[in-house]
Amino acid sequence: MIIPVLSVCAVMLTVMTTAWFVQRRTANGGWVDVFWSFGTGICGACAILFASPGGVLWRRALIGALMITWSFRLGGYIAGRVLRGPEDVRYAALRREWGADYDRRLLRFVLIQAPVSAILAMAVLYAARQPDPAFGVLDGVGVAVALAAIVGEAAADRQMKRFKSDPANEGKVCDGGLWAWSRHPNYFFEAVLWLAFPIVGADLGNIWSLSSWLAPPVMAAVLRYGSGVPPLEAAMVRSKGDAYRRYQGRVPALLPRWPRKAGR
């Protein structure tokens, strides 16, 4: 297991270094997320199919297909946004905050995403190498969780895109649909996705497979306390002011909660 995981980390270091050069040339930090999404998915799928023997072929193909589906859905969405719109508000805010030191600090920020990809790949590889030849309950649960997460994240992205495309919503806060339940439903579903692979990979005969359960909390922590929520919310407060502060007061950051009416 250690060799394919280290291989993913090494390849992703190259991918993310390339992403840094591309964002520097284009002055658009959003390319970092494009490269990470496609890179993580493709590296994980390739590690399953070519660098990590074991398990049964149908399960390896299934887990690889889930990775590619997630990767191309998310990467394609972000790429379209980067190509058509202004720089992601998170990177624009960091550019202002870091000033002349932006490129140097962003490089460190970008490269740390490679070991995160390796941790995620470990969960994927244990799922792919699960030795049971039969399609079991845990396979069904894991696939259902993955598909629900992909569909949920796509729905959240689609709702936000539709909201932003309406000129009448200029300066307003998107607080309808899934965005009434969580301030970042797309991030919530992204974290949920990584529960699917430890569920499939659960193997009481291999204690090391428990390490795959690192993936969900690592992804949740990165989104909630790292590159996701903090810089995005700082930018939202700066642009939306009290409207976004009120939204923060009634809607949780990540874990969904039954919507409260404005003013409560």
Backbone bond lengths (Angstrom), bond angles and torsions (degrees), N, CA, C in turn:
res aa  C-N    CA-C-N  psi(-1)  N-CA   C-N-CA  omega(-1)  CA-C   N-CA-C  phi
1 M - - - 1.461 - - 1.528 112.12 -
2 I 1.333 116.89 -36.08 1.466 119.99 -173.67 1.528 111.94 -62.91
3 I 1.338 117.04 -37.09 1.470 119.51 -177.07 1.530 112.10 -66.22
4 P 1.342 119.42 -50.40 1.475 117.75 178.69 1.528 112.93 -63.75
5 V 1.335 118.25 -34.15 1.468 120.23 178.78 1.520 110.69 -66.93
6 L 1.330 116.66 -43.89 1.463 120.34 177.11 1.523 111.06 -65.53
7 S 1.330 115.77 -34.19 1.469 119.29 177.86 1.518 110.97 -64.62
8 V 1.336 116.30 -41.80 1.465 120.18 177.22 1.526 109.60 -61.12
9 C 1.328 116.71 -43.79 1.464 120.45 -179.70 1.531 110.71 -61.26
10 A 1.333 116.61 -44.55 1.463 120.47 -178.99 1.529 111.67 -63.71
11 V 1.328 116.40 -44.83 1.461 119.72 179.84 1.528 110.26 -64.89
12 M 1.333 116.41 -40.99 1.461 119.42 -179.00 1.528 112.07 -68.59
13 L 1.323 117.95 -28.40 1.468 119.39 173.22 1.529 109.99 -61.68
14 T 1.332 115.76 -40.52 1.465 120.09 176.80 1.525 111.18 -67.30
15 V 1.331 116.24 -43.98 1.465 120.91 -179.51 1.524 110.32 -60.94
16 M 1.333 116.87 -45.39 1.457 119.60 -175.93 1.525 112.07 -74.63
17 T 1.319 117.34 -29.20 1.466 119.23 172.77 1.525 109.87 -64.47
18 T 1.335 115.51 -42.21 1.470 119.70 175.79 1.523 110.74 -61.03
19 A 1.336 116.25 -41.51 1.460 120.24 178.33 1.520 111.02 -59.43
20 W 1.316 116.29 -39.59 1.468 120.40 179.44 1.529 110.86 -62.99
21 F 1.331 116.35 -43.82 1.471 119.60 178.35 1.530 111.14 -64.04
22 V 1.336 116.89 -40.08 1.459 120.09 -179.66 1.528 110.82 -65.36
23 Q 1.333 117.10 -45.16 1.464 118.58 179.87 1.523 111.32 -66.08
24 R 1.325 115.91 -30.61 1.468 118.69 178.76 1.532 110.43 -69.45
25 R 1.322 115.26 -39.85 1.459 119.36 -178.44 1.526 111.42 -71.54
26 T 1.331 116.81 -35.97 1.460 121.05 -176.21 1.527 112.76 -93.80
27 A 1.337 117.02 -10.45 1.473 121.71 -175.32 1.529 110.84 57.42
28 N 1.338 115.67 38.11 1.461 121.03 178.77 1.525 109.03 -138.55
29 G 1.338 115.99 103.35 1.457 120.58 -177.57 1.508 114.33 -66.54
30 G 1.329 117.95 -14.56 1.456 120.58 -179.99 1.517 113.67 -59.50
31 W 1.340 116.77 -23.36 1.470 119.35 178.75 1.524 111.98 -63.35
32 V 1.315 117.56 -23.99 1.463 120.54 177.04 1.520 110.31 -58.62
33 D 1.333 117.25 -44.71 1.464 121.41 -179.18 1.521 111.84 -69.97
34 V 1.327 116.75 -33.52 1.466 120.30 177.25 1.529 109.92 -63.52
35 F 1.321 116.34 -49.86 1.462 120.41 -178.72 1.530 111.09 -63.93
36 W 1.335 116.59 -38.83 1.467 118.45 -179.06 1.524 111.02 -66.43
37 S 1.315 117.51 -43.35 1.468 120.89 -177.97 1.525 111.83 -63.89
38 F 1.337 116.46 -51.23 1.462 119.14 178.79 1.533 110.99 -66.76
39 G 1.325 116.47 -42.03 1.461 120.05 -176.96 1.509 112.74 -63.90
40 T 1.329 117.15 -45.84 1.464 120.34 -179.01 1.524 111.36 -63.26
41 G 1.327 116.41 -43.19 1.460 119.59 -179.45 1.514 113.22 -66.67
42 I 1.324 116.22 -46.10 1.468 119.79 -177.93 1.524 110.96 -69.24
43 C 1.338 117.37 -41.16 1.468 119.94 178.25 1.524 111.13 -63.26
44 G 1.335 115.97 -42.55 1.460 119.07 178.85 1.513 111.94 -63.13
45 A 1.330 117.13 -44.11 1.465 120.84 -179.79 1.523 111.08 -64.99
46 C 1.329 116.86 -41.38 1.470 120.09 179.99 1.526 110.86 -67.02
47 A 1.344 116.99 -38.07 1.463 119.95 178.07 1.526 110.41 -63.06
48 I 1.328 116.30 -39.56 1.467 120.35 178.16 1.526 111.28 -62.49
49 L 1.319 116.34 -47.32 1.465 120.87 -170.33 1.520 113.64 -82.26
50 F 1.348 116.85 -30.35 1.467 118.50 -170.88 1.527 115.75 -121.40
51 A 1.331 117.24 -24.32 1.474 118.31 -171.14 1.518 113.54 -115.95
52 S 1.314 118.16 2.26 1.458 119.38 -175.15 1.522 111.10 -140.05
53 P 1.338 117.46 79.21 1.460 119.94 179.37 1.532 111.09 -64.99
54 G 1.299 116.45 155.43 1.456 121.32 -179.50 1.512 109.80 126.32
55 G 1.329 115.30 166.14 1.447 119.29 -178.41 1.514 111.32 73.75
56 V 1.323 115.46 -165.51 1.464 120.56 -179.71 1.526 108.50 -113.58
57 L 1.307 116.16 149.48 1.459 121.31 -171.62 1.513 112.35 -59.57
58 W 1.355 118.32 -43.47 1.463 119.73 -175.86 1.522 111.50 -63.50
59 R 1.365 116.47 -37.08 1.459 118.46 -179.59 1.524 110.85 -72.49
60 R 1.307 117.39 -38.16 1.464 119.76 176.91 1.528 110.26 -62.03
61 A 1.346 115.99 -41.88 1.463 119.57 178.53 1.527 111.04 -65.65
62 L 1.330 117.20 -39.06 1.458 121.65 -179.72 1.527 111.13 -64.21
63 I 1.325 116.85 -47.78 1.469 120.55 -179.25 1.527 110.18 -66.27
64 G 1.327 116.78 -39.28 1.460 120.02 176.13 1.520 111.73 -61.66
65 A 1.334 116.62 -39.97 1.468 120.80 179.76 1.529 110.90 -66.34
66 L 1.329 117.04 -38.37 1.465 120.40 177.16 1.526 110.88 -63.47
67 M 1.321 115.80 -41.61 1.467 119.67 179.09 1.527 111.11 -62.60
68 I 1.316 116.75 -45.59 1.463 120.74 -178.99 1.530 110.74 -66.08
69 T 1.338 116.38 -40.95 1.462 120.13 178.63 1.524 110.68 -60.28
70 W 1.337 116.51 -48.74 1.470 120.60 177.92 1.526 110.78 -59.96
71 S 1.333 116.23 -48.25 1.458 121.88 -174.06 1.522 112.00 -62.49
72 F 1.322 117.07 -47.38 1.461 119.94 -175.90 1.522 111.73 -74.88
73 R 1.314 117.68 -31.09 1.461 119.52 175.61 1.531 109.69 -65.13
74 L 1.333 116.52 -52.34 1.459 120.64 -177.39 1.526 111.51 -69.59
75 G 1.336 116.61 -47.71 1.457 119.79 -179.14 1.514 112.54 -62.14
76 G 1.332 116.65 -39.71 1.461 120.18 179.18 1.517 111.90 -66.11
77 Y 1.330 115.94 -39.92 1.471 119.81 178.75 1.529 110.43 -63.95
78 I 1.326 116.63 -47.29 1.463 119.44 -178.06 1.525 110.61 -66.32
79 A 1.334 117.05 -40.84 1.464 120.02 179.62 1.523 111.05 -60.43
80 G 1.331 117.13 -42.59 1.458 120.07 177.95 1.514 111.51 -61.88
81 R 1.324 116.19 -39.42 1.464 120.31 178.95 1.526 111.46 -66.97
82 V 1.328 116.16 -40.38 1.462 120.47 -179.88 1.525 110.82 -66.40
83 L 1.317 116.51 -41.30 1.462 120.71 -177.44 1.525 112.90 -70.10
84 R 1.340 116.36 -32.73 1.465 119.69 -172.67 1.529 114.44 -98.77
85 G 1.321 117.17 -22.69 1.456 118.86 -171.54 1.513 113.39 -121.70
86 P 1.329 116.30 -175.29 1.463 121.36 177.90 1.525 110.75 -73.73
87 E 1.300 116.10 173.41 1.458 121.34 179.82 1.524 110.52 -60.91
88 D 1.328 116.05 141.23 1.464 122.11 175.89 1.526 109.48 -49.25
89 V 1.335 115.67 135.88 1.469 119.47 -174.82 1.523 112.32 -61.05
90 R 1.344 117.28 -27.83 1.471 119.16 178.54 1.522 110.60 -63.62
91 Y 1.331 115.81 -47.59 1.470 119.20 -177.97 1.526 111.29 -72.68
92 A 1.324 116.76 -34.38 1.459 119.36 176.47 1.525 110.66 -62.86
93 A 1.348 116.01 -39.22 1.461 119.83 178.61 1.520 111.29 -67.82
94 L 1.336 116.84 -41.75 1.468 120.08 177.88 1.524 110.71 -64.86
95 R 1.322 116.34 -35.87 1.470 120.28 179.08 1.538 109.93 -62.14
96 R 1.332 115.74 -41.92 1.466 119.03 177.94 1.527 111.45 -69.44
97 E 1.325 115.81 -41.81 1.468 120.22 -176.11 1.525 112.36 -68.29
98 W 1.331 116.37 -41.75 1.463 119.97 -175.25 1.524 113.08 -87.86
99 G 1.302 117.60 -18.97 1.459 121.24 175.99 1.517 113.14 57.69
100 A 1.340 116.05 -129.78 1.465 121.78 -176.81 1.520 112.28 -65.43
101 D 1.344 117.13 -17.18 1.467 121.32 -178.77 1.530 111.82 -92.07
102 Y 1.335 116.61 7.89 1.464 120.64 -172.62 1.524 112.49 -59.19
103 D 1.327 118.02 -51.58 1.462 120.46 -174.65 1.522 111.72 -62.41
104 R 1.308 117.64 -41.70 1.472 119.73 -179.12 1.520 110.94 -66.02
105 R 1.327 117.12 -45.56 1.456 120.08 -178.54 1.517 111.70 -70.70
106 L 1.321 116.41 -33.79 1.462 119.28 178.57 1.527 110.79 -66.91
107 L 1.323 118.09 -34.89 1.461 120.32 178.78 1.527 110.50 -58.90
108 R 1.313 116.96 -44.12 1.469 120.16 177.92 1.527 110.16 -64.86
109 F 1.311 116.17 -42.10 1.456 122.59 178.44 1.530 110.79 -59.82
110 V 1.328 116.06 -39.51 1.463 121.74 -177.47 1.523 111.46 -74.05
111 L 1.314 117.16 -44.62 1.463 120.19 -174.36 1.523 112.91 -67.79
112 I 1.326 117.47 -28.86 1.461 119.36 -179.64 1.527 111.44 -67.65
113 Q 1.326 116.67 -14.77 1.458 119.82 178.40 1.531 112.34 -74.07
114 A 1.333 117.41 -17.84 1.467 120.09 178.45 1.530 112.03 -66.69
115 P 1.351 120.02 -49.30 1.473 118.49 175.88 1.526 113.02 -63.97
116 V 1.329 117.67 -28.67 1.467 119.25 174.43 1.528 109.80 -62.66
117 S 1.324 116.63 -43.46 1.467 120.61 176.74 1.524 111.02 -60.55
118 A 1.330 116.94 -37.38 1.468 120.62 179.98 1.528 110.99 -65.51
119 I 1.337 117.35 -40.01 1.469 121.02 177.84 1.525 110.18 -64.04
120 L 1.321 116.48 -42.04 1.457 120.10 177.47 1.526 110.78 -64.34
121 A 1.336 116.13 -39.71 1.467 120.55 -179.83 1.525 111.26 -63.45
122 M 1.326 116.50 -33.44 1.468 119.86 179.19 1.525 110.25 -61.15
123 A 1.352 117.02 -42.83 1.462 119.95 178.24 1.519 110.82 -64.08
124 V 1.320 116.36 -40.94 1.464 121.28 -179.84 1.526 110.55 -64.49
125 L 1.324 116.69 -41.94 1.463 120.51 -177.87 1.528 111.87 -67.56
126 Y 1.320 117.59 -39.73 1.471 119.03 176.82 1.528 110.81 -64.47
127 A 1.331 116.72 -36.96 1.463 119.07 176.84 1.523 110.68 -63.81
128 A 1.327 116.44 -44.09 1.468 121.00 -178.52 1.527 112.00 -66.33
129 R 1.332 116.77 -29.45 1.470 120.63 -176.22 1.520 112.91 -95.88
130 Q 1.329 117.96 8.23 1.456 120.23 176.95 1.530 108.43 -54.62
131 P 1.344 118.56 126.17 1.470 119.53 -168.89 1.527 116.15 -80.39
132 D 1.324 119.29 -16.33 1.464 120.98 -176.90 1.528 109.70 -62.35
133 P 1.325 118.84 121.99 1.475 120.72 -176.76 1.520 113.97 -74.69
134 A 1.326 118.17 -14.58 1.467 121.19 -176.45 1.531 110.78 -96.36
135 F 1.327 115.46 149.70 1.464 121.03 173.72 1.519 107.40 -76.61
136 G 1.343 116.11 111.19 1.454 120.55 -174.25 1.515 113.63 -107.70
137 V 1.334 114.14 -174.98 1.458 120.96 -179.44 1.520 111.31 -59.53
138 L 1.338 117.08 -43.26 1.460 120.06 -178.33 1.530 111.87 -65.84
139 D 1.335 116.41 -33.64 1.465 119.35 174.15 1.526 109.72 -61.54
140 G 1.333 115.96 -46.76 1.454 120.08 -178.72 1.522 112.42 -63.08
141 V 1.336 115.67 -42.79 1.464 119.50 179.39 1.531 110.42 -64.95
142 G 1.326 116.44 -44.97 1.453 120.55 -178.88 1.521 112.53 -61.62
143 V 1.319 116.57 -45.06 1.466 120.63 179.23 1.525 110.27 -64.34
144 A 1.334 116.97 -41.07 1.458 120.67 179.15 1.530 111.25 -62.45
145 V 1.335 116.43 -42.10 1.468 120.76 178.78 1.532 110.32 -63.51
146 A 1.341 116.16 -44.43 1.465 119.98 -179.36 1.526 111.68 -62.54
147 L 1.330 116.68 -47.03 1.466 119.77 -178.40 1.526 111.24 -66.77
148 A 1.340 116.77 -39.95 1.463 119.93 177.51 1.525 111.03 -61.84
149 A 1.331 116.25 -40.13 1.465 120.56 179.86 1.528 111.29 -66.82
150 I 1.328 116.67 -43.40 1.474 120.26 179.29 1.520 110.54 -63.35
151 V 1.336 116.12 -45.56 1.464 120.27 179.80 1.530 110.66 -65.82
152 G 1.341 117.27 -42.09 1.453 120.90 -179.89 1.514 112.39 -63.63
153 E 1.329 116.59 -42.88 1.462 120.17 179.22 1.527 110.83 -65.69
154 A 1.319 116.09 -40.63 1.468 120.08 178.11 1.522 110.74 -63.55
155 A 1.333 116.88 -39.72 1.463 120.58 179.41 1.528 110.65 -64.93
156 A 1.337 117.01 -42.70 1.465 120.57 178.49 1.522 110.50 -62.22
157 D 1.326 116.78 -44.23 1.465 120.41 178.91 1.522 111.29 -62.70
158 R 1.320 116.07 -40.50 1.466 120.73 -179.06 1.529 110.52 -66.23
159 Q 1.331 117.33 -40.96 1.461 120.21 178.10 1.524 111.44 -63.06
160 M 1.335 116.74 -42.52 1.463 119.78 179.31 1.526 110.89 -66.63
161 K 1.314 116.96 -41.01 1.462 120.62 178.98 1.525 110.79 -61.56
162 R 1.337 116.49 -42.89 1.462 120.63 179.34 1.529 110.52 -65.28
163 F 1.309 116.83 -39.85 1.471 120.93 178.96 1.527 110.80 -62.38
164 K 1.330 116.64 -46.79 1.460 120.51 -177.44 1.531 112.43 -68.60
165 S 1.317 116.70 -27.27 1.467 119.79 -177.10 1.527 112.83 -76.49
166 D 1.337 117.44 -11.80 1.456 121.65 -179.55 1.531 109.15 -90.87
167 P 1.332 118.47 114.44 1.475 120.87 -178.62 1.523 112.98 -57.68
168 A 1.318 117.07 -25.55 1.467 120.25 -179.26 1.520 112.24 -67.27
169 N 1.338 117.27 -17.49 1.464 121.15 -178.35 1.524 113.05 -93.28
170 E 1.313 117.22 5.63 1.466 120.82 179.56 1.535 110.09 -55.52
171 G 1.336 115.48 125.15 1.465 121.31 178.87 1.511 114.54 82.93
172 K 1.330 117.75 -4.44 1.461 121.26 -179.74 1.525 111.09 -93.68
173 V 1.336 114.93 168.48 1.462 122.00 178.41 1.515 108.91 -104.74
174 C 1.310 117.15 130.54 1.465 121.81 176.75 1.532 108.34 -73.10
175 D 1.333 116.01 108.72 1.466 119.31 -178.25 1.523 111.64 -132.80
176 G 1.323 116.42 26.96 1.454 121.18 177.38 1.517 111.49 -111.47
177 G 1.320 116.18 171.06 1.466 120.01 179.34 1.516 111.72 60.23
178 L 1.312 116.20 -137.73 1.466 120.87 179.01 1.515 111.90 -63.85
179 W 1.323 117.11 -23.84 1.465 121.77 -178.13 1.520 111.83 -76.45
180 A 1.327 118.09 -5.36 1.454 121.51 171.45 1.524 111.11 -85.49
181 W 1.316 116.78 -18.56 1.458 122.39 -178.37 1.528 112.03 -93.05
182 S 1.320 116.25 -32.60 1.464 122.56 -178.04 1.522 108.25 -148.63
183 R 1.334 116.49 143.73 1.461 118.49 177.78 1.520 111.19 -70.99
184 H 1.327 116.61 -18.57 1.463 121.00 -179.40 1.533 109.73 -140.57
185 P 1.345 117.23 66.56 1.461 118.75 -178.95 1.519 112.83 -63.60
186 N 1.332 117.24 -29.31 1.466 119.09 177.02 1.526 110.70 -63.48
187 Y 1.331 117.30 -41.25 1.463 120.68 177.38 1.531 110.86 -67.65
188 F 1.320 116.38 -37.88 1.466 119.41 178.66 1.522 110.76 -59.07
189 F 1.331 116.26 -48.67 1.462 119.32 -179.22 1.530 111.38 -67.47
190 E 1.326 116.66 -31.87 1.466 119.62 176.54 1.519 110.42 -62.08
191 A 1.344 117.17 -43.47 1.462 120.54 178.42 1.530 111.05 -66.17
192 V 1.339 116.47 -40.14 1.468 120.72 -179.74 1.523 111.09 -61.75
193 L 1.330 116.88 -36.83 1.465 120.30 -179.29 1.523 111.83 -51.08
194 W 1.332 116.63 -40.29 1.457 119.89 -173.21 1.516 113.31 -78.95
195 L 1.349 116.87 -1.20 1.464 120.61 168.72 1.529 111.03 -75.61
196 A 1.329 116.12 -27.13 1.459 120.81 -173.45 1.524 111.62 -60.99
197 F 1.318 116.70 -41.52 1.471 119.50 -172.47 1.535 113.20 -73.88
198 P 1.334 120.80 -41.03 1.467 119.00 172.96 1.525 112.90 -62.64
199 I 1.335 117.00 -31.88 1.466 119.43 177.83 1.520 109.87 -63.79
200 V 1.323 116.88 -48.10 1.467 120.32 179.12 1.525 110.66 -65.77
201 G 1.319 116.92 -37.61 1.461 121.00 -174.62 1.505 115.20 -83.40
202 A 1.339 118.14 0.73 1.465 120.81 -179.16 1.534 110.21 -56.86
203 D 1.321 116.14 120.76 1.463 121.36 -176.30 1.528 108.11 -144.44
204 L 1.331 115.39 100.93 1.459 119.82 -177.55 1.520 112.21 -64.57
205 G 1.328 116.66 -17.15 1.455 120.03 178.50 1.518 113.43 -83.14
206 N 1.312 117.34 -4.49 1.465 121.82 -178.95 1.526 108.53 -135.25
207 I 1.316 116.10 97.91 1.463 120.55 -176.23 1.526 112.01 -62.03
208 W 1.349 116.58 -27.67 1.465 119.21 -179.39 1.524 112.36 -67.47
209 S 1.339 116.12 -19.73 1.458 118.26 179.16 1.529 111.19 -65.55
210 L 1.331 117.41 -18.60 1.462 120.38 177.45 1.530 111.68 -62.65
211 S 1.349 115.99 -23.45 1.464 119.00 179.89 1.530 111.58 -64.18
212 S 1.337 117.00 -19.46 1.459 119.60 179.69 1.524 111.52 -66.61
213 W 1.340 116.99 -19.19 1.461 120.21 179.06 1.524 112.26 -74.76
214 L 1.328 117.30 -2.14 1.463 120.21 172.02 1.533 111.54 -68.75
215 A 1.321 116.31 -28.69 1.472 120.17 -172.80 1.529 113.54 -59.13
216 P 1.341 119.60 -51.46 1.480 117.98 -176.92 1.529 113.66 -61.27
217 P 1.355 120.15 -48.47 1.468 117.55 -179.85 1.517 113.54 -67.54
218 V 1.339 117.47 -32.10 1.470 119.59 177.55 1.522 109.83 -64.17
219 M 1.328 117.16 -46.80 1.459 119.67 179.47 1.528 110.96 -64.48
220 A 1.338 116.85 -42.91 1.465 119.89 179.25 1.525 110.89 -61.51
221 A 1.341 116.97 -41.16 1.466 120.78 -179.46 1.519 111.61 -66.92
222 V 1.337 116.75 -41.16 1.467 120.41 178.72 1.525 110.40 -61.59
223 L 1.327 116.34 -43.21 1.461 120.31 -178.27 1.528 112.10 -72.09
224 R 1.334 116.13 -41.93 1.473 119.38 -174.76 1.528 112.59 -78.97
225 Y 1.334 116.94 -37.10 1.461 118.99 -172.10 1.532 113.93 -120.43
226 G 1.344 117.08 -3.85 1.456 119.82 -177.19 1.513 112.77 -114.15
227 S 1.322 116.18 -109.66 1.467 121.20 -170.31 1.522 114.12 -82.80
228 G 1.351 118.08 -3.38 1.452 119.94 -176.28 1.509 114.41 -98.78
229 V 1.324 116.62 -88.48 1.463 122.44 -171.49 1.529 114.58 -61.24
230 P 1.345 120.50 -50.95 1.471 118.65 -172.79 1.532 115.34 -57.53
231 P 1.349 119.46 -53.57 1.465 117.29 -179.30 1.525 113.14 -67.62
232 L 1.338 117.11 -33.01 1.464 119.39 179.91 1.525 111.02 -68.11
233 E 1.330 116.46 -43.81 1.462 118.80 -178.55 1.526 111.67 -69.71
234 A 1.317 117.13 -34.15 1.463 119.35 176.03 1.532 110.00 -61.00
235 A 1.328 116.05 -41.41 1.460 120.32 178.58 1.528 111.07 -68.22
236 M 1.331 117.54 -37.60 1.464 120.68 179.91 1.528 111.85 -66.89
237 V 1.323 115.93 -42.04 1.467 119.18 177.72 1.523 109.96 -63.01
238 R 1.330 115.60 -38.21 1.464 119.45 -179.91 1.533 111.10 -65.46
239 S 1.310 116.90 -38.23 1.474 119.60 -175.35 1.528 113.26 -91.22
240 K 1.338 117.77 -32.20 1.476 120.57 -175.41 1.526 113.11 -103.78
241 G 1.322 116.93 -18.16 1.457 121.11 176.42 1.513 114.23 63.49
242 D 1.346 116.45 -132.77 1.461 121.66 -174.32 1.526 112.52 -63.52
243 A 1.317 117.38 -29.14 1.470 119.76 178.82 1.521 110.50 -60.76
244 Y 1.331 115.71 -41.07 1.468 117.62 179.37 1.525 110.94 -76.11
245 R 1.307 117.90 -32.89 1.470 120.21 176.90 1.528 110.64 -62.14
246 R 1.324 116.38 -40.95 1.472 119.42 176.98 1.527 110.55 -64.67
247 Y 1.309 115.98 -38.86 1.476 120.97 176.26 1.522 110.06 -61.02
248 Q 1.330 117.42 -43.08 1.458 121.28 176.93 1.523 111.61 -61.00
249 G 1.313 116.14 -33.68 1.454 120.07 -176.66 1.516 114.09 -72.56
250 R 1.318 117.94 -23.56 1.463 119.39 -175.91 1.528 114.25 -114.27
251 V 1.340 118.27 -12.71 1.462 121.23 -177.69 1.534 109.12 -123.30
252 P 1.334 118.21 129.86 1.467 120.27 -178.92 1.520 111.84 -67.95
253 A 1.328 115.50 157.21 1.459 120.59 -175.44 1.519 112.32 -67.14
254 L 1.336 117.47 -46.06 1.461 119.37 -171.50 1.533 111.74 -129.84
255 L 1.336 117.80 -60.70 1.463 120.70 -177.26 1.522 109.87 -68.89
256 P 1.321 118.29 125.29 1.471 120.68 -176.39 1.525 112.34 -64.13
257 R 1.317 114.77 150.29 1.457 122.47 176.13 1.519 107.83 -142.40
258 W 1.321 116.32 149.57 1.461 120.67 179.58 1.525 108.67 -53.78
259 P 1.318 117.46 129.41 1.467 120.64 -173.52 1.528 113.29 -58.59
260 R 1.328 114.43 138.68 1.462 121.24 172.10 1.524 108.64 -101.10
261 K 1.305 116.42 148.39 1.446 119.99 175.99 1.519 110.08 -73.01
262 A 1.305 116.43 150.29 1.455 121.50 177.82 1.521 109.34 -56.54
263 G 1.336 115.10 137.47 1.460 121.04 178.91 1.502 114.32 92.26
264 R 1.362 117.73 -7.77 1.457 120.24 -179.56 1.518 110.53 -96.84
